[in-house]
């Protein structure tokens, strides 16, 4: 798999979303929603892109 599929790239920022239920690590699905909230308070944006393989995360401070 290469990163996150396009249909899920905005959904991962919602609270309690975990895309891969087969992962061995427990979690609540709050991580990226908290990151986006913190960045918003600092007037920054986050975007996700394919890195083939993997995920590229861009954070832009205004």
C-alpha angles and dihedrals in degrees: 000000000000111000119294123334115250094248091060101042095096094034093062089070092061118100119264095011117144113174101194113047091181094069116119095222120086119227144151101233092241100113103090094036088057092046091052092047092051092047090049091055088055092047092248131133133217128206133181125218137173114262096184100252108027136355131301116207120197122194117189123193115201 
